[in-house]
Amino acid sequence: MTSVREVLAVLRTARRVPRSVGDRFGDGYAAALTVLVLSGAAIDFVPWLLSKVVRPDAVADTGLLVAVAVGIVALAVRGLVAAGPVVAGGATGYWLLATPLDRRDLLARRYAGLLLGAAGVGAVLGAMVGLGPTIVTGAVAGVGLAAGTVVWQADRRAAWIVGPGMALAGALVVWPGALLVTTGLCALVSGVLVLLGYRALARLTRQALDGTVVGAVWSAAAWADLSLLTGVVDERRWLRIGTVRWRRFTGTGVRALISADLRRVARNRAAQAWWVGLAVAVPVVAPLLTDMALPIVHLIAAVVATGKLAAGLRSVGRSPALRFGLGLGDRAVRAAHVVVPMVGAVLWTVVTAFAVPLSAGLLVTPVAAVVVTYRVATRPPTPYTGLLLDTPFGMFSADVFAQLRGLVPLLLFIVMRVSL
């Protein structure tokens, strides 16, 4: 029987393009230089930014630092699980996984590459905190985080088992104890997660290995159009929800549209989790932030929380055909879908008002959240038929500036919030 190693060798031979040693060296040099420049810039910029945003005495509060680290781990896990993190497309996904070949051996290289990349990212994050042992601790924690998400990918029920382990690995990075001890504990936890992740490779289904989100990320980055990614994410979310119990809408006309939008939010658990999570995160991180940064973070969090409730507004705002089919006029349709985000913005501001100093600027927060959300949600689709600009970073369409539709009002509201 043909082994996995032989099949992969044939694939590599078929995909190999004849190239000179100089071309390969040039590509490797460019990639390495890009990684080093971006890593160095991040290592220099992030500590400077934190020195302006975080209070000087915040490092002494271990409990808050651990809570923030666990929150960052949760966001990283959410992103990795949404993307895969192990994906298999092309010949591997459509042909090889359907054969009797050992699935664990087929995916072992991808798993090793994932762990290597996670170690590099963790090392860079550790270098932002300090030099020496923190780099090692960050790399080890990154490996454990990536391995834990692979276990999660294979079986969603495993989240209750690997979730605490990943949270512990993230908390150990900022734990103020002896770095040698914390690094050893983090390595122990990450080692267990790596073994569990390797065993979980055999249970990954072709549906779990779908690389649609990764492809959408590359497309969105290449075209500078975030809607290419959000459309795929929304589609996957509704596929996970599946069928629901049918119920008649309340009322007719605008009232029915408001009822439908409210039901859309009630069925979207991810939007609810973001809304509640940000409402909890702002009071948690408030003691760590400076007096200048706290209102800005509060306003940006309100904008993000409100935007998660505007799925209906995005649907009707970017589809003239859908607005025409509803038969109520553009203004009425858009106004009906602003109600739920507006109520959500006001409630979010009221719930988190105790975390920021009370002032007249607090009234700006819900207004800013609604206006920026409306501007972003009603942005027309990017046509990509306009002028092409040649820049040192490559050519891109001038139409991508439409992506900044909500940035200008956001900056204006930030100035108003800080000055009041």
C-alpha positions in Angstrom: 0.0 0.0 0.0 1.2 3.5 -0.9 2.4 5.4 2.2 1.6 9.0 3.1 5.3 10.0 2.6 5.3 8.7 -1.0 2.1 10.5 -1.9 3.3 13.8 -0.4 6.6 13.4 -2.3 4.7 13.0 -5.6 2.6 16.1 -4.9 5.7 18.1 -4.0 7.4 17.0 -7.3 4.3 17.9 -9.3 3.9 21.3 -7.7 7.6 22.2 -7.9 8.4 25.0 -10.3 12.0 24.9 -11.8 13.8 27.9 -10.2 17.3 28.9 -9.8 19.1 29.1 -6.4 19.3 32.9 -6.7 15.5 33.2 -7.1 14.9 31.0 -4.1 17.4 32.9 -2.0 15.8 36.2 -3.1 12.3 35.1 -2.1 13.6 33.8 1.2 15.5 36.9 1.9 12.5 39.1 1.2 10.2 37.0 3.4 12.7 37.0 6.3 13.4 40.7 6.0 9.6 41.5 6.0 9.1 39.3 9.2 12.1 40.9 10.9 11.0 44.5 10.1 7.4 44.0 11.2 8.5 42.2 14.3 11.0 44.9 15.2 8.4 47.6 14.6 5.9 45.8 16.8 8.4 45.3 19.6 9.2 49.0 19.6 5.7 50.4 19.0 3.6 48.3 21.3 5.6 49.1 24.5 5.5 52.8 23.6 1.8 52.7 23.0 1.2 50.8 26.3 3.3 53.4 28.2 0.8 56.1 26.9 -2.4 54.1 27.5 -1.6 52.0 30.7 -1.0 53.5 34.1 2.5 53.2 35.4 1.3 51.5 38.6 -0.9 49.0 36.7 1.8 46.3 36.5 1.5 45.8 40.3 -2.1 44.7 40.0 -1.6 41.0 39.2 -5.3 40.1 39.2 -6.2 42.6 36.5 -3.2 41.6 34.4 -4.2 37.9 34.6 -7.8 38.8 33.6 -6.5 40.8 30.6 -4.3 37.9 29.6 -7.1 35.5 29.8 -9.3 37.8 27.7 -6.6 38.1 25.0 -6.3 34.3 25.0 -10.1 34.0 24.5 -10.0 36.4 21.5 -7.1 34.5 20.0 -8.8 31.2 20.5 -12.0 32.6 18.9 -10.0 33.8 15.9 -8.1 30.5 15.5 -11.2 28.3 15.8 -13.0 30.5 13.2 -10.1 30.1 10.8 -9.4 26.4 11.4 -6.7 26.5 12.6 -5.6 23.4 10.6 -6.9 23.7 7.1 -6.6 21.5 4.0 -7.7 22.6 0.6 -6.9 21.7 -2.9 -5.7 18.1 -3.6 -5.3 17.3 0.1 -8.8 18.4 1.1 -10.8 17.1 -1.8 -8.9 13.9 -2.7 -6.4 12.7 -0.2 -8.6 13.0 2.8 -11.2 10.7 1.1 -8.6 7.9 0.7 -7.7 5.2 3.3 -4.4 7.1 4.0 -3.7 8.0 7.6 -5.2 11.4 8.2 -2.9 12.1 11.1 0.2 11.6 8.9 -1.4 13.7 6.2 -1.9 16.7 8.5 1.2 16.3 10.6 3.2 18.8 8.6 0.4 21.4 8.7 0.2 20.9 12.4 3.9 21.4 12.9 3.8 24.5 10.8 1.0 25.9 12.9 2.9 25.3 16.1 6.0 26.9 14.6 4.1 30.0 13.6 2.4 30.2 17.0 5.8 29.9 18.7 7.1 32.8 16.6 4.1 35.0 17.4 4.3 34.2 21.1 8.0 35.0 21.1 7.4 38.4 19.6 4.6 39.1 22.1 7.0 37.9 24.9 9.7 40.3 23.6 7.2 43.2 24.0 6.9 42.4 27.7 10.7 41.9 28.2 13.8 40.1 27.0 15.2 36.8 28.0 12.9 34.2 29.7 9.7 36.1 28.7 10.4 35.3 25.0 10.6 31.6 25.8 7.5 31.8 27.9 5.6 33.6 25.2 6.7 31.0 22.6 5.7 28.1 24.8 2.4 29.7 25.6 1.7 30.3 21.8 2.4 26.6 21.1 0.0 25.5 23.8 -2.7 27.9 22.6 -2.4 26.7 19.0 -2.4 23.0 20.0 -5.5 23.6 22.3 -7.5 25.1 19.4 -6.7 22.0 17.3 -8.3 19.8 20.0 -11.2 22.3 20.0 -11.5 22.1 16.2 -11.7 18.3 16.3 -14.4 18.2 19.0 -16.3 21.3 20.2 -17.1 19.6 23.5 -13.4 19.5 24.3 -13.6 23.2 25.0 -14.5 22.5 28.6 -11.3 20.5 28.9 -8.7 22.4 26.9 -10.2 25.9 27.7 -8.9 26.1 31.2 -5.5 24.8 30.1 -5.2 27.6 27.4 -6.3 30.2 29.9 -3.7 28.9 32.4 -1.0 29.2 29.7 -1.9 32.8 29.0 -2.1 33.7 32.7 1.4 32.3 33.3 2.9 34.7 30.8 2.1 37.7 33.0 2.4 36.0 36.4 4.8 38.0 38.5 6.5 34.9 40.0 9.9 33.5 39.1 10.1 33.3 35.3 11.8 29.9 35.4 8.9 28.4 37.4 6.2 30.0 35.3 8.0 28.9 32.1 8.3 25.3 33.3 4.6 25.2 34.3 3.6 26.7 30.9 5.8 24.2 29.1 4.1 21.3 31.0 0.6 22.6 30.1 1.6 23.2 26.5 3.2 19.8 26.2 0.0 18.1 27.2 -2.0 20.2 24.8 0.5 19.4 21.9 0.0 15.7 22.5 -3.8 16.0 22.6 -3.7 18.1 19.5 -1.6 15.5 17.6 -4.0 12.8 18.6 -7.0 15.0 17.5 -5.7 15.2 14.0 -7.2 11.8 13.2 -10.6 13.0 14.2 -10.7 16.1 12.0 -13.4 16.0 9.4 -13.2 17.5 5.9 -15.8 20.0 7.0 -13.7 21.1 10.0 -10.6 21.4 7.7 -12.4 23.7 5.3 -10.1 26.7 4.5 -12.8 29.1 3.3 -12.1 31.6 6.1 -8.4 31.6 5.5 -9.0 32.2 1.8 -11.4 35.0 2.6 -8.7 36.6 4.9 -6.2 36.5 2.1 -8.7 38.0 -0.4 -9.8 40.7 2.0 -6.2 41.6 2.6 -5.3 41.6 -1.1 -8.3 43.7 -2.1 -8.4 45.8 1.2 -12.1 44.9 1.4 -13.3 43.6 4.8 -16.7 42.7 3.4 -15.1 39.7 1.6 -14.3 38.3 5.0 -17.5 39.3 6.9 -19.7 37.7 4.3 -18.0 34.3 4.7 -18.1 34.5 8.5 -21.8 35.4 8.5 -22.6 32.5 6.1 -20.7 30.0 8.4 -22.4 31.4 11.4 -25.9 30.9 10.0 -25.0 27.5 8.8 -24.1 26.5 12.4 -27.4 27.8 13.6 -29.2 25.7 11.0 -33.0 25.5 11.2 -35.0 27.4 13.7 -38.6 27.3 14.8 -40.8 29.4 12.6 -42.8 32.2 14.1 -44.9 35.0 12.5 -43.6 38.5 12.7 -45.3 41.0 14.9 -47.3 43.7 13.0 -46.7 44.8 9.5 -44.5 47.3 7.7 -41.8 49.0 9.8 -43.0 47.2 12.9 -42.5 43.8 11.2 -39.0 44.8 10.1 -38.1 45.8 13.7 -39.4 42.5 14.9 -37.4 40.6 12.3 -34.2 42.5 13.2 -34.7 41.8 16.9 -35.2 38.1 16.2 -32.0 38.1 14.1 -30.0 39.5 17.0 -31.7 37.0 19.4 -30.5 34.1 17.2 -27.0 35.4 16.8 -25.2 34.2 19.9 -21.9 35.6 18.7 -23.2 39.1 18.6 -24.7 38.7 22.1 -21.3 37.4 23.4 -19.5 40.4 21.9 -22.0 42.8 23.4 -21.8 41.3 26.9 -18.1 40.6 26.7 -17.2 44.2 25.9 -19.6 45.4 28.6 -17.6 43.3 31.1 -14.2 44.0 29.6 -14.3 47.8 29.8 -14.9 47.9 33.6 -12.2 45.2 34.1 -9.5 47.1 32.2 -10.6 50.6 33.3 -8.3 50.7 36.4 -5.4 49.9 34.1 -6.0 52.8 31.7 -4.9 56.4 31.9 -7.4 59.3 32.2 -6.9 60.2 28.6 -7.2 56.6 27.2 -10.2 55.4 29.2 -12.9 57.5 27.4 -11.4 56.7 24.1 -11.4 52.9 24.8 -15.0 53.2 26.1 -16.2 54.9 23.0 -14.4 52.5 20.6 -15.8 49.5 22.6 -19.3 51.0 22.3 -18.9 51.3 18.5 -17.8 47.7 18.2 -20.6 46.4 20.5 -23.2 48.3 18.5 -21.8 47.2 15.2 -22.3 43.5 16.2 -26.1 44.2 16.5 -26.3 45.8 13.0 -26.4 42.6 10.8 -29.8 43.6 9.5 -28.7 47.1 8.8 -25.7 45.8 6.8 -28.0 43.5 4.8 -30.4 46.2 3.7 -27.8 49.0 3.5 -25.7 47.2 0.9 -28.5 45.7 -1.2 -30.7 48.2 -3.2 -32.6 45.2 -4.6 -33.5 44.0 -1.1 -34.7 47.5 -0.1 -36.8 47.8 -3.2 -38.3 44.3 -2.6 -39.5 45.3 0.9 -41.5 48.1 -0.7 -41.4 50.6 2.1 -38.8 53.1 0.7 -35.1 53.3 1.5 -35.5 55.7 4.4 -38.2 53.6 6.2 -36.2 50.4 5.7 -33.0 51.8 7.0 -34.7 53.6 9.9 -36.4 50.3 11.0 -33.1 48.6 11.1 -31.4 51.3 13.1 -33.8 50.8 16.1 -32.1 47.7 17.5 -28.5 49.0 17.3 -29.6 52.3 18.8 -31.3 50.7 21.7 -28.3 48.4 22.2 -25.9 51.4 22.1 -27.9 53.3 24.8 -28.2 50.2 27.0 -24.5 49.4 26.6 -23.6 53.0 27.6 -25.8 52.9 30.6 -24.5 49.5 31.8 -20.9 50.6 31.5 -21.3 54.2 32.7 -19.9 53.4 36.2 -16.5 52.5 34.7 -15.8 56.0 33.3 -16.0 59.5 34.9 -19.4 61.0 34.6 -19.4 64.0 32.3 -21.2 65.6 29.4 -18.9 63.6 27.1 -20.7 60.4 28.1 -23.7 61.5 26.0 -21.5 61.4 23.0 -20.8 57.7 23.3 -24.2 56.3 22.2 -24.5 58.9 19.4 -21.1 58.1 18.1 -21.8 54.3 18.2 -25.0 54.7 16.2 -23.6 57.2 13.6 -20.4 55.3 13.0 -22.3 52.0 12.8 -24.8 53.5 10.3 -22.0 54.9 8.2 -20.1 51.6 8.0 -23.2 49.4 7.5 -24.6 51.5 4.6 -21.4 51.7 2.7 -22.0 50.7 -0.9 -20.1 47.7 -2.3 -16.6 48.5 -3.6 -16.9 48.5 -7.5 -13.1 48.1 -8.3 -13.6 49.9 -11.6 -11.9 53.2 -10.7 -8.4 54.4 -10.7 -5.5 52.1 -9.9 -2.8 53.6 -7.6 0.8 52.4 -7.9 2.5 52.5 -4.4 5.6 51.0 -2.9 3.3 48.4 -1.4 1.9 47.4 -4.7 -1.1 48.5 -6.8 -4.5 48.9 -5.4 -7.8 50.5 -6.4 -8.6 54.0 -5.3 -12.1 52.7 -4.5 -10.7 51.1 -1.3 -10.8 54.5 0.4 -14.6 53.9 0.7 -13.6 51.5 3.5 -12.7 54.6 5.6 -16.4 55.7 5.5 -16.8 55.4 9.3 -13.2 56.4 10.3 -13.7 60.2 9.9 -16.8 60.5 12.1 -15.2 58.2 14.6 -12.1 60.5 14.9 -14.4 63.5 15.2 -16.4 61.8 18.0 -13.2 60.8 19.8 -12.1 64.5 19.8 -15.5 65.5 21.2 -15.5 62.8 23.8 -12.0 63.8 25.1 -12.6 67.5 25.0 -16.0 67.4 27.0 
